[in-house]
Amino acid sequence: IRAMVIDPSYRTKMQRLSQHFRDQPQTPLERAVWWVEWVLRNPDVDVMQSNSINLWWFQKYLMDVFLFLFIVIVSVVVTLIVILRSIFRKKLSTHKNKSE
């Protein structure tokens, strides 16, 4: 934080970024007014609707993604359990053989 306060290159970079951000053809208020007027001129346009209305319910709520992740996680856990069981069984069997 101290380097950012002391070093002037950070300040000049932020000033340049601020100028780029503020260099817009319209003010935010003018842009908002234009969009309100556009909606009033075109009330029946479906272009402004989100494409999510065409998705299935399980896609909209990401159930397909959650199901995939759940299956992957369960598969990894089951694989680890099987591997660990086989390792412990081998260790126990070799330990029993040595004790006999």
Backbone as CSV, one residue per row, in Angstrom:
resi,resn,N_x,N_y,N_z,CA_x,CA_y,CA_z,C_x,C_y,C_z
1,ILE,0.842,-1.190,0.000,0.000,0.000,0.000,0.879,1.242,0.000
2,ARG,1.936,1.182,0.761,2.838,2.334,0.838,3.454,2.631,-0.529
3,ALA,3.811,1.585,-1.266,4.395,1.783,-2.597,3.400,2.459,-3.526
4,MET,2.130,2.123,-3.393,1.118,2.750,-4.244,0.947,4.223,-3.907
5,VAL,1.099,4.569,-2.643,0.946,5.965,-2.235,2.161,6.780,-2.652
6,ILE,3.341,6.197,-2.556,4.579,6.936,-2.832,4.889,6.991,-4.323
7,ASP,4.729,5.893,-5.027,5.116,5.801,-6.438,4.140,6.584,-7.318
8,PRO,4.629,7.594,-8.083,3.731,8.406,-8.922,3.207,7.663,-10.160
9,SER,3.816,6.552,-10.525,3.348,5.841,-11.718,1.941,5.271,-11.500
10,TYR,1.626,4.881,-10.261,0.277,4.392,-9.966,-0.749,5.507,-10.168
11,ARG,-0.396,6.699,-9.715,-1.318,7.839,-9.834,-1.561,8.195,-11.300
12,THR,-0.492,8.245,-12.094,-0.663,8.599,-13.509,-1.466,7.525,-14.245
13,LYS,-1.224,6.263,-13.909,-1.986,5.189,-14.556,-3.467,5.290,-14.201
14,MET,-3.780,5.571,-12.942,-5.179,5.697,-12.531,-5.827,6.926,-13.174
15,GLN,-5.087,8.009,-13.308,-5.641,9.193,-13.975,-5.945,8.886,-15.442
16,ARG,-5.052,8.142,-16.091,-5.273,7.777,-17.487,-6.496,6.866,-17.610
17,LEU,-6.622,5.899,-16.714,-7.794,5.020,-16.734,-9.077,5.798,-16.457
18,SER,-9.001,6.769,-15.562,-10.168,7.593,-15.253,-10.598,8.398,-16.479
19,GLN,-9.633,8.944,-17.196,-9.965,9.703,-18.406,-10.610,8.798,-19.455
20,HIS,-10.089,7.584,-19.609,-10.683,6.646,-20.571,-12.115,6.299,-20.176
21,PHE,-12.332,6.113,-18.892,-13.662,5.755,-18.412,-14.647,6.900,-18.599
22,ARG,-14.197,8.124,-18.366,-15.090,9.287,-18.457,-15.289,9.780,-19.884
23,ASP,-14.456,9.350,-20.811,-14.558,9.793,-22.203,-15.652,8.989,-22.904
24,GLN,-16.900,9.412,-22.704,-18.050,8.737,-23.283,-18.894,9.761,-24.038
25,PRO,-19.574,9.324,-25.096,-20.354,10.270,-25.894,-21.568,10.829,-25.159
26,GLN,-22.043,10.129,-24.136,-23.227,10.565,-23.402,-22.957,10.445,-21.911
27,THR,-23.697,11.231,-21.165,-23.648,11.058,-19.720,-24.523,9.853,-19.366
28,PRO,-24.336,9.277,-18.203,-25.187,8.153,-17.814,-26.672,8.512,-17.801
29,LEU,-27.013,9.733,-17.408,-28.415,10.151,-17.397,-28.979,10.201,-18.814
30,GLU,-28.208,10.763,-19.766,-28.664,10.810,-21.158,-28.863,9.399,-21.712
31,ARG,-27.955,8.488,-21.363,-28.067,7.113,-21.832,-29.314,6.447,-21.249
32,ALA,-29.591,6.684,-19.978,-30.784,6.111,-19.344,-32.048,6.665,-19.985
33,VAL,-32.063,7.961,-20.271,-33.227,8.572,-20.921,-33.416,7.975,-22.310
34,TRP,-32.317,7.787,-23.042,-32.421,7.215,-24.380,-33.020,5.819,-24.320
35,TRP,-32.597,4.981,-23.371,-33.124,3.626,-23.263,-34.590,3.625,-22.865
36,VAL,-34.984,4.517,-21.981,-36.399,4.597,-21.599,-37.231,4.995,-22.809
37,GLU,-36.756,5.984,-23.568,-37.479,6.402,-24.771,-37.521,5.276,-25.803
38,TRP,-36.440,4.515,-25.939,-36.393,3.413,-26.896,-37.422,2.351,-26.533
39,VAL,-37.509,2.024,-25.240,-38.487,1.030,-24.801,-39.901,1.537,-25.042
40,LEU,-40.133,2.824,-24.831,-41.463,3.383,-25.071,-41.810,3.377,-26.558
41,ARG,-40.816,3.593,-27.424,-41.053,3.564,-28.864,-41.259,2.147,-29.373
42,ASN,-40.649,1.161,-28.725,-40.687,-0.230,-29.179,-41.192,-1.139,-28.059
43,PRO,-42.462,-1.076,-27.731,-42.943,-1.851,-26.575,-43.057,-3.351,-26.822
44,ASP,-43.139,-3.760,-28.078,-43.369,-5.178,-28.363,-42.113,-5.918,-28.809
45,VAL,-40.960,-5.354,-28.566,-39.719,-5.965,-29.023,-39.296,-7.070,-28.058
46,ASP,-39.091,-8.261,-28.604,-38.651,-9.390,-27.789,-37.131,-9.463,-27.678
47,VAL,-36.445,-8.547,-28.337,-34.985,-8.556,-28.325,-34.445,-8.348,-26.917
48,MET,-35.162,-7.601,-26.124,-34.683,-7.262,-24.792,-34.918,-8.373,-23.775
49,GLN,-35.616,-9.431,-24.158,-35.860,-10.515,-23.217,-34.627,-11.399,-23.093
50,SER,-34.433,-11.897,-21.916,-33.307,-12.788,-21.653,-33.530,-14.126,-22.341
51,ASN,-32.449,-14.723,-22.795,-32.548,-16.044,-23.416,-32.833,-17.130,-22.394
52,SER,-32.761,-16.802,-21.128,-33.013,-17.813,-20.098,-34.474,-18.256,-20.077
53,ILE,-35.368,-17.488,-20.696,-36.766,-17.924,-20.727,-36.949,-19.141,-21.620
54,ASN,-35.974,-19.416,-22.497,-36.054,-20.568,-23.385,-35.378,-21.807,-22.806
55,LEU,-34.792,-21.695,-21.621,-34.099,-22.826,-21.016,-35.070,-23.715,-20.261
56,TRP,-34.715,-24.982,-20.134,-35.461,-25.886,-19.276,-35.221,-25.461,-17.840
57,TRP,-36.127,-25.868,-16.932,-36.002,-25.450,-15.530,-34.714,-25.955,-14.905
58,PHE,-34.281,-27.160,-15.280,-33.068,-27.696,-14.668,-31.816,-27.015,-15.216
59,GLN,-31.903,-26.440,-16.413,-30.789,-25.665,-16.942,-30.770,-24.271,-16.329
60,LYS,-31.939,-23.704,-16.142,-32.033,-22.359,-15.582,-31.454,-22.305,-14.173
61,TYR,-31.709,-23.370,-13.408,-31.223,-23.415,-12.026,-29.918,-24.196,-11.894
62,LEU,-29.261,-24.458,-13.022,-27.959,-25.121,-13.089,-27.965,-26.518,-12.479
63,MET,-29.112,-27.160,-12.496,-29.192,-28.503,-11.937,-28.344,-29.490,-12.739
64,ASP,-28.233,-29.282,-14.039,-27.413,-30.176,-14.844,-25.945,-30.062,-14.450
65,VAL,-25.500,-28.846,-14.160,-24.115,-28.639,-13.731,-23.898,-29.254,-12.355
66,PHE,-24.830,-29.008,-11.433,-24.702,-29.571,-10.087,-24.707,-31.099,-10.125
67,LEU,-25.552,-31.673,-10.953,-25.595,-33.126,-11.070,-24.273,-33.668,-11.599
68,PHE,-23.733,-33.017,-12.606,-22.443,-33.441,-13.152,-21.355,-33.355,-12.084
69,LEU,-21.287,-32.232,-11.372,-20.277,-32.081,-10.324,-20.473,-33.107,-9.212
70,PHE,-21.707,-33.370,-8.850,-21.995,-34.370,-7.825,-21.504,-35.749,-8.259
71,ILE,-21.781,-36.101,-9.508,-21.347,-37.404,-10.020,-19.821,-37.493,-10.033
72,VAL,-19.162,-36.422,-10.440,-17.694,-36.423,-10.458,-17.147,-36.579,-9.041
73,ILE,-17.688,-35.827,-8.094,-17.205,-35.891,-6.712,-17.451,-37.271,-6.117
74,VAL,-18.637,-37.816,-6.332,-18.941,-39.153,-5.810,-18.022,-40.192,-6.445
75,SER,-17.768,-40.069,-7.725,-16.875,-41.016,-8.400,-15.464,-40.952,-7.821
76,VAL,-14.981,-39.756,-7.584,-13.641,-39.601,-7.006,-13.597,-40.194,-5.601
77,VAL,-14.603,-39.918,-4.799,-14.635,-40.437,-3.427,-14.713,-41.961,-3.426
78,VAL,-15.570,-42.525,-4.258,-15.689,-43.987,-4.324,-14.375,-44.604,-4.794
79,THR,-13.748,-44.007,-5.778,-12.463,-44.512,-6.262,-11.414,-44.467,-5.159
80,LEU,-11.357,-43.379,-4.427,-10.404,-43.278,-3.320,-10.684,-44.319,-2.246
81,ILE,-11.936,-44.531,-1.933,-12.289,-45.533,-0.920,-11.861,-46.925,-1.373
82,VAL,-12.120,-47.253,-2.620,-11.733,-48.568,-3.141,-10.216,-48.728,-3.102
83,ILE,-9.501,-47.715,-3.507,-8.032,-47.778,-3.502,-7.508,-47.919,-2.075
84,LEU,-8.023,-47.115,-1.162,-7.563,-47.185,0.227,-7.902,-48.529,0.860
85,ARG,-9.060,-49.078,0.581,-9.421,-50.399,1.110,-8.458,-51.468,0.618
86,SER,-8.158,-51.412,-0.670,-7.244,-52.425,-1.208,-5.849,-52.286,-0.600
87,ILE,-5.403,-51.068,-0.387,-4.096,-50.852,0.244,-4.103,-51.390,1.671
88,PHE,-5.128,-51.072,2.449,-5.197,-51.534,3.835,-5.352,-53.054,3.914
89,ARG,-6.084,-53.648,3.014,-6.231,-55.106,3.008,-4.890,-55.778,2.734
90,LYS,-4.139,-55.218,1.794,-2.819,-55.779,1.500,-1.901,-55.640,2.700
91,LYS,-1.963,-54.485,3.370,-1.125,-54.281,4.548,-1.523,-55.234,5.655
92,LEU,-2.814,-55.397,5.875,-3.274,-56.289,6.930,-2.925,-57.740,6.616
93,SER,-3.058,-58.129,5.367,-2.742,-59.512,5.006,-1.247,-59.782,5.148
94,THR,-0.409,-58.838,4.777,1.034,-59.031,4.953,1.396,-58.986,6.431
95,HIS,0.715,-58.177,7.207,0.976,-58.096,8.645,0.559,-59.394,9.330
96,LYS,-0.549,-59.993,8.942,-1.006,-61.259,9.512,-0.046,-62.387,9.141
97,ASN,0.426,-62.370,7.911,1.362,-63.402,7.469,2.668,-63.330,8.255
98,LYS,3.123,-62.142,8.556,4.352,-61.981,9.316,4.167,-62.429,10.762
99,SER,2.998,-62.175,11.329,2.766,-62.550,12.726,2.595,-64.051,12.893
100,GLU,2.198,-64.753,11.865,2.022,-66.207,11.951,3.324,-66.847,11.844
